[in-house]
Amino acid sequence: MKKHIILIISICIYLSGCSSKKDMVIQVPSNEIDKLLEHVTDVMVHDVTNPPLAARFFSYICLSGYEVLSLNSDTYPSMQGSLNTFPTITQPQVEGYSVELSALLAMMATAKKVQPSGNLIADYEKNFLDSCKRVGYSIEKINKSIEYAHEVSKQILAYAKEDGYNKTSNFPKYTPLEGEGYWYPTPPAFFAAVEPYFNTVRPFTLDSAAQFKPEPPVAFNPEKDSPFYKLMMEVYEEGSINLGDKSRAIATFWDCNPFAVKTTGHLMVALKKISPGAHWIGITGIACRKENKSFKETLKIHTVVSVGLMDAFLSCWDEKYRSDRIRPETAIRKYIDPNWEPLLQTPPFPEYTSGHSTISAASAYILTHYFGDNFSFTDSTEIKYSLPTRNYTSFMAAAKEAAVSRLYGGIHYRDANENGTKQGLKVGEWVISTVEKIETKPLVIDSDHTEEFTSSDVN
């Protein structure tokens, strides 16, 4: 109920200036988008939605709302012509609807269908509409908005159905490769590989998941004088011997592992954590609120960021199951210290490249385009998960920290973070050039952004 207080106040303020009941229209604050996506995130946490799939959900949910705006605006063009095989969205033959209300309801309609626990979105929708009714919004306008929203959502869902994700469940069960140097499930839960066929899903803007294939990882070699052994020793030292309070705080803040579990006696209890993509959706909302972006601007930026998340995950996952590199936890226990444990639990998929590094860099590029290179903000995304806020001078500074957190957490080698960041920047630049139809330029990678990943930056 508290989530809708601001909406009610905004509506009441608007209504006080109306001359008659027929003039009454809903004035939907832009932060209602944040509230809805926060609830979508809660449902993802409830369902333990894996990171690539979470990005897929966010993208289609946001697209549903954005296309409602596009159908009713000359300044917000449709994604048709920008996204791969995206259809021309047909204007519903409905009159008397609210554009902004319809946009939110279209997002809810899509969320109810794509998320396993869609019934939880239905409860949110009911409370939201009840708050509208209490301030005098007519049942007729609400119903017309629902009708309009569902017509648009159906078209987005049809587009989503054609992306090939549903076919991935029909592929053979993934079996880890035998031999040294390859990924293998890690403790404590030894989960099976997550989304091994995700690279077969249709990208939004990329020509294929392999468009920005990174350079190959440092080759596996357990000999003590090899480059790989040095990478392994660095993780061992940074993730235990040299792990100070600051680096520990960074690793914990950017953990974002929905698969984390805690052993209690003979039971394993899931720990409530958001996905990396959800964290950057949260940052997007923080930036939009700080700049007082309009409802339309807020929804557009969220949509482009979510599209970038999806394509960045596709790019990263394409490489993960190609290089199929062993995780530090497995390698260090075998070749250095059999009792070693990383600070963070190792996610259930191959190591190279780092997913968080890739999607953070892509998101940072996109957000820098809309807000500028030196946009400072306080990241409060993790407060509800009992973590403090952190301050950043730019989106790239946050992306750099997200990347180095994987080294401190003991779950990635240095080259996976650095090359993942480069990979993500290329994806982000491509998304902006494709969606905005403008010439772009690479962000400069300097010591304040992504080039250096050493503990001296934070300790």
C-alpha positions in Angstrom: 0.0 0.0 0.0 2.8 2.4 0.9 4.2 2.0 -2.6 1.3 3.9 -4.1 1.2 6.9 -1.7 3.2 9.1 -4.0 0.9 8.2 -6.9 -2.2 9.1 -4.9 -0.7 12.4 -3.7 0.3 13.3 -7.3 -3.2 12.5 -8.6 -4.8 14.6 -5.8 -2.6 17.6 -6.5 -3.5 17.4 -10.2 -7.2 16.9 -9.5 -7.4 20.0 -7.2 -6.8 22.1 -10.3 -9.6 20.5 -12.4 -12.7 22.5 -13.0 -15.1 19.5 -13.3 -15.1 15.8 -12.9 -14.9 15.2 -16.6 -11.5 17.0 -16.7 -10.0 14.5 -14.3 -7.1 12.6 -15.7 -4.4 10.5 -14.0 -1.0 12.1 -13.6 1.4 9.2 -13.2 4.8 10.0 -11.7 7.8 8.7 -13.5 8.9 6.8 -10.4 6.0 4.4 -10.8 8.2 2.8 -13.5 10.9 2.2 -10.8 8.4 0.8 -8.4 7.0 -1.6 -10.9 10.5 -2.8 -12.0 11.4 -3.1 -8.3 8.5 -5.4 -7.9 9.5 -7.3 -11.1 12.9 -7.7 -9.5 11.3 -9.0 -6.3 9.5 -11.7 -8.3 12.8 -12.6 -10.0 14.4 -13.1 -6.6 11.4 -15.2 -5.5 11.8 -17.3 -8.6 15.6 -17.5 -8.5 15.7 -16.2 -12.1 19.1 -16.6 -13.6 21.0 -13.5 -14.8 20.6 -13.9 -18.6 16.9 -14.8 -18.3 16.3 -11.8 -16.0 17.7 -9.5 -18.7 15.4 -11.1 -21.2 12.4 -10.5 -18.9 13.4 -6.8 -18.3 13.7 -6.1 -22.0 10.3 -7.4 -23.1 8.6 -5.8 -20.1 10.1 -2.4 -20.8 9.5 -2.7 -24.6 5.8 -3.3 -23.9 5.5 0.1 -22.1 7.8 1.9 -24.5 5.8 0.9 -27.6 2.6 2.3 -26.0 4.4 5.6 -25.7 5.7 5.3 -29.3 2.2 4.7 -30.6 1.1 8.0 -29.0 4.1 10.2 -29.6 6.0 11.7 -32.5 9.2 12.2 -30.5 9.6 8.6 -29.3 9.9 6.4 -32.4 9.1 2.7 -32.4 11.9 0.2 -32.0 10.8 -1.2 -35.4 13.8 -0.8 -37.7 16.2 -0.7 -34.7 15.7 -4.2 -33.2 16.2 -7.4 -35.2 12.9 -8.5 -36.8 10.9 -6.2 -34.6 7.4 -5.9 -36.1 5.3 -2.8 -36.7 3.1 -2.5 -33.6 -0.5 -2.1 -34.6 -2.5 0.7 -33.0 -5.3 -0.8 -30.9 -8.7 0.4 -31.8 -9.5 1.7 -28.4 -10.6 5.2 -27.3 -10.6 6.9 -23.9 -7.5 5.4 -22.5 -4.6 7.0 -20.5 -1.3 6.7 -22.4 0.9 6.5 -19.3 -1.4 4.2 -17.4 -1.6 2.0 -20.5 2.2 1.9 -20.6 2.4 0.7 -17.1 -0.4 -1.8 -17.5 1.3 -3.2 -20.7 4.4 -3.8 -18.7 2.4 -5.6 -16.0 0.6 -7.7 -18.6 3.9 -8.8 -20.1 5.5 -9.5 -16.8 2.5 -11.6 -15.7 3.1 -13.8 -18.8 6.9 -14.1 -19.0 7.7 -14.5 -15.3 6.9 -17.9 -13.7 5.3 -16.3 -10.6 3.2 -13.9 -12.7 0.4 -14.0 -10.1 2.5 -11.8 -7.8 2.5 -9.1 -10.5 -1.3 -9.5 -10.7 -1.5 -8.7 -6.9 0.6 -5.6 -7.5 -1.6 -4.5 -10.4 -4.7 -4.8 -8.3 -3.3 -2.6 -5.6 -2.1 -0.1 -8.1 -5.5 0.2 -9.8 -7.3 0.3 -6.5 -5.2 3.4 -5.6 -6.3 5.0 -8.9 -10.0 4.3 -8.2 -9.8 5.8 -4.7 -8.9 9.2 -6.1 -11.8 9.2 -8.6 -10.3 7.7 -11.7 -13.2 6.4 -13.7 -13.7 2.7 -14.1 -14.3 3.2 -17.8 -10.9 4.9 -18.4 -9.2 2.2 -16.3 -10.9 -0.5 -18.4 -10.0 1.2 -21.7 -6.4 1.5 -20.6 -6.3 -2.2 -19.6 -7.8 -3.1 -23.0 -5.2 -0.9 -24.9 -2.3 -2.3 -22.8 -3.2 -5.9 -23.4 -3.4 -5.4 -27.1 0.1 -4.0 -27.2 1.4 -6.6 -24.8 0.1 -9.4 -27.0 2.2 -8.1 -29.9 5.3 -7.9 -27.8 4.8 -11.3 -26.4 4.4 -12.7 -29.9 7.8 -11.1 -30.8 9.3 -12.6 -27.6 8.0 -16.0 -28.5 9.9 -15.9 -31.7 13.4 -15.2 -30.2 14.2 -18.9 -29.9 14.5 -19.1 -26.1 11.8 -21.7 -25.7 13.7 -24.0 -28.0 16.8 -24.1 -25.7 14.9 -26.5 -23.3 14.8 -29.0 -26.2 18.6 -29.1 -26.6 20.6 -32.0 -25.1 21.5 -31.7 -21.4 24.8 -29.9 -21.1 27.6 -32.2 -19.9 30.8 -30.7 -18.6 33.9 -31.4 -20.7 36.4 -33.9 -19.3 40.0 -32.9 -18.9 42.1 -30.3 -17.1 41.3 -26.6 -17.5 37.6 -26.9 -18.2 34.7 -25.7 -16.1 33.1 -28.1 -13.6 30.2 -27.5 -11.1 31.4 -26.0 -7.8 30.4 -26.3 -4.2 28.3 -26.0 -2.1 25.4 -26.8 -4.3 27.2 -28.1 -7.4 24.5 -26.6 -9.7 24.3 -27.6 -13.3 25.5 -25.2 -16.0 23.1 -22.3 -16.4 21.8 -21.4 -19.9 24.5 -23.2 -22.0 22.5 -22.5 -25.2 21.7 -18.9 -24.5 23.8 -17.7 -27.5 21.2 -19.3 -29.8 18.6 -16.7 -28.7 17.9 -13.9 -31.1 19.8 -10.7 -30.2 18.1 -7.3 -30.2 20.7 -5.3 -32.0 23.7 -7.6 -32.6 24.1 -9.4 -35.9 24.9 -12.5 -33.7 26.0 -13.3 -30.2 29.5 -13.6 -31.5 29.7 -10.1 -33.1 32.0 -8.8 -30.3 33.9 -12.0 -29.6 36.7 -11.1 -27.2 40.3 -12.2 -27.5 40.9 -15.7 -26.2 41.6 -16.2 -22.5 45.0 -16.9 -21.1 45.5 -20.6 -21.8 45.2 -23.0 -19.0 48.6 -24.2 -17.7 49.1 -25.4 -14.1 52.9 -25.0 -14.3 54.2 -22.4 -11.8 56.0 -20.3 -14.4 53.0 -20.0 -16.7 50.8 -16.9 -17.2 47.8 -18.9 -16.1 49.4 -19.9 -12.8 50.2 -16.2 -12.2 46.5 -15.3 -12.8 45.5 -18.1 -10.4 47.9 -16.9 -7.7 46.6 -13.4 -8.0 43.1 -14.5 -7.3 44.4 -16.6 -4.4 46.2 -13.7 -2.9 43.7 -10.9 -3.6 40.8 -13.1 -2.5 42.3 -14.1 0.8 45.8 -13.0 1.9 45.4 -9.4 0.8 41.7 -9.1 1.2 41.1 -5.9 3.2 37.9 -4.4 4.5 37.4 -2.1 1.5 37.9 -4.8 -1.1 35.7 -7.1 0.9 33.0 -4.5 0.9 33.3 -4.0 -2.9 33.0 -7.7 -3.5 30.0 -8.1 -1.3 28.2 -5.1 -2.7 28.4 -6.4 -6.3 27.9 -10.0 -5.5 24.5 -10.2 -7.2 24.4 -14.0 -7.2 20.8 -15.4 -7.2 22.2 -18.9 -6.8 24.0 -18.3 -3.5 23.0 -20.8 -0.8 23.9 -21.3 2.9 24.2 -24.7 4.5 22.3 -25.0 7.8 22.7 -28.5 9.2 21.5 -30.9 6.5 19.7 -28.1 4.7 20.7 -25.6 2.0 18.9 -22.3 2.3 18.8 -19.9 -0.6 20.1 -16.4 0.0 18.0 -13.5 -1.4 20.1 -11.6 -3.9 19.3 -9.7 -7.1 20.9 -10.4 -10.5 23.6 -8.2 -12.0 21.1 -6.8 -14.5 18.6 -6.0 -11.8 21.3 -4.0 -10.1 21.9 -1.9 -13.2 18.1 -1.4 -13.7 18.2 -0.1 -10.1 21.0 2.3 -11.0 19.1 3.5 -14.1 16.1 4.4 -11.9 18.4 6.3 -9.4 19.8 8.3 -12.3 16.4 9.1 -13.8 15.1 10.3 -10.4 18.1 12.4 -9.7 17.7 14.2 -13.1 13.9 14.5 -12.7 13.4 12.7 -16.1 9.9 12.7 -17.4 7.8 9.5 -17.5 8.5 9.1 -21.2 12.2 9.7 -20.9 12.5 7.4 -17.9 10.8 4.6 -19.7 12.9 5.0 -22.8 16.2 4.9 -20.9 15.1 1.8 -19.0 14.2 0.2 -22.3 17.5 0.9 -24.0 19.4 -0.3 -20.9 17.4 -3.5 -20.7 18.1 -4.1 -24.4 21.8 -3.6 -23.8 21.7 -6.0 -20.8 20.2 -8.7 -23.0 22.7 -8.3 -25.9 25.6 -8.0 -23.4 24.6 -11.3 -21.7 24.3 -13.0 -25.1 27.7 -11.8 -26.1 29.2 -12.9 -22.8 27.5 -16.3 -22.7 28.6 -17.0 -26.2 32.2 -16.8 -25.0 31.6 -18.6 -21.7 30.6 -21.9 -23.4 33.2 -21.5 -26.1 36.3 -21.1 -23.9 34.7 -23.1 -21.1 37.4 -22.1 -18.7 37.9 -23.5 -15.2 36.8 -21.4 -12.2 39.4 -20.2 -9.7 37.8 -22.2 -6.9 38.3 -25.4 -8.7 41.8 -24.6 -10.0 43.2 -23.2 -6.7 42.0 -26.1 -4.7 43.7 -28.5 -7.0 46.9 -26.7 -7.7 47.6 -24.4 -4.7 45.5 -24.9 -1.6 42.9 -27.7 -1.2 41.2 -25.8 1.6 40.8 -22.5 -0.1 37.4 -20.9 -0.4 36.5 -17.7 -2.3 34.8 -14.9 -0.5 31.8 -15.1 -2.9 30.1 -18.3 -3.9 31.1 -19.3 -7.4 28.2 -19.0 -9.9 27.2 -22.1 -11.9 28.7 -21.5 -15.4 32.1 -21.2 -17.0 34.5 -18.4 -16.0 35.5 -16.4 -19.1 34.4 -13.6 -19.7 33.0 -12.1 -16.5 29.3 -11.6 -16.9 29.2 -8.7 -14.4 32.1 -7.0 -16.0 30.5 -7.3 -19.5 27.0 -6.1 -18.6 28.2 -3.4 -16.2 30.4 -1.8 -19.0 27.5 -2.0 -21.5 25.1 -0.4 -19.1 27.7 2.3 -18.1 28.2 3.2 -21.8 24.5 3.5 -22.4 23.8 5.5 -19.2 26.8 7.8 -19.9 25.3 8.6 -23.3 22.1 9.8 -21.6 23.5 11.4 -18.5 27.1 12.4 -19.2 30.6 11.1 -18.4 30.8 12.6 -14.9 27.4 11.9 -13.5 27.8 11.2 -9.8 25.3 9.2 -7.9 24.7 7.2 -4.7 23.9 3.6 -5.4 21.2 2.5 -2.9 20.1 -0.6 -4.9 21.3 -3.1 -2.3 19.8 -1.4 0.8 16.8 -3.9 1.0 19.4 -6.7 1.0 21.1 -5.3 4.1 24.0 -3.6 2.3 25.0 0.0 2.7 25.0 2.6 -0.1 28.1 3.4 -2.2 29.0 6.6 -4.0 30.3 6.9 -7.5 31.6 9.8 -9.6 30.5 8.2 -12.9 28.8 5.1 -14.3 32.2 3.9 -15.6 33.6 4.2 -12.1 30.8 1.9 -10.9 31.4 -0.5 -13.8 35.1 -0.6 -13.0 34.3 -1.4 -9.4 31.8 -4.1 -10.4 34.5 -5.7 -12.6 37.3 -5.7 -9.9 34.8 -7.1 -7.4 35.0 -10.4 -9.1 38.7 -10.6 -8.5 38.3 -9.7 -4.8 35.4 -12.2 -4.5 37.6 -15.0 -5.8 35.4 -16.0 -8.7 37.2 -14.5 -11.8 40.7 -14.1 -13.1 42.0 -10.7 -14.1 41.7 -11.2 -17.9 38.1 -12.2 -17.6 37.3 -8.9 -15.9 39.4 -6.7 -18.3 38.3 -8.3 -21.5 34.7 -8.6 -20.3 34.8 -4.8 -19.7 36.1 -4.2 -23.2 33.4 -6.6 -24.6 30.7 -4.8 -22.8 31.8 -1.3 -23.9 31.6 -2.5 -27.5 28.1 -3.9 -27.0 26.9 -0.7 -25.3 28.3 1.5 -28.0 26.6 -0.7 -30.7 23.3 -0.5 -28.9 23.3 3.3 -28.7 24.4 3.6 -32.4 21.7 1.2 -33.5 18.8 2.5 -31.3 19.6 6.3 -31.5 20.9 6.0 -35.1 23.9 8.2 -34.5 27.6 7.9 -34.9 29.2 6.9 -31.6 32.8 6.8 -30.3 34.4 4.4 -27.8 34.7 5.5 -24.2 38.3 6.2 -23.2 39.6 3.4 -21.0 41.9 5.0 -18.5 43.1 4.4 -15.0 40.0 6.0 -13.6 37.8 3.6 -15.5 38.7 0.1 -16.5 42.4 -0.3 -17.4 43.8 -1.0 -14.0 42.3 -3.6 -11.7 44.5 -3.5 -8.6 43.8 -3.4 -5.0 45.7 -0.1 -4.7 42.7 1.6 -6.4 40.5 0.9 -3.3 42.6 -0.1 -0.3 
